[in-house]
């Protein structure tokens, strides 16, 4: 996360494949509230390196969940795969 440019990059290498109809979704946690930072496609998760996500104005942490294809308006907490503080 680049705090100056507000850019978010995600290392997609070695993400496990998901079943059909599911996608990874990244969330920025800003003052405890989740902000959608974008979904990953199957083609993206099969790749290596960094994937640029949606720009985020502010975040103290990021979390990734598994959501229905197309993403969700809010995170499904019981499918959270990772969370990390900045």
Secondary structure, DSSP 8 states (H G I E B T S, - for coil): -BTTTTB-EEE-TT-----TTEEEEEEEEETTEEEEEEE--HHHHTS-SEEE----S--SEEEEEEEETT--SS--GGGEEEEEE-
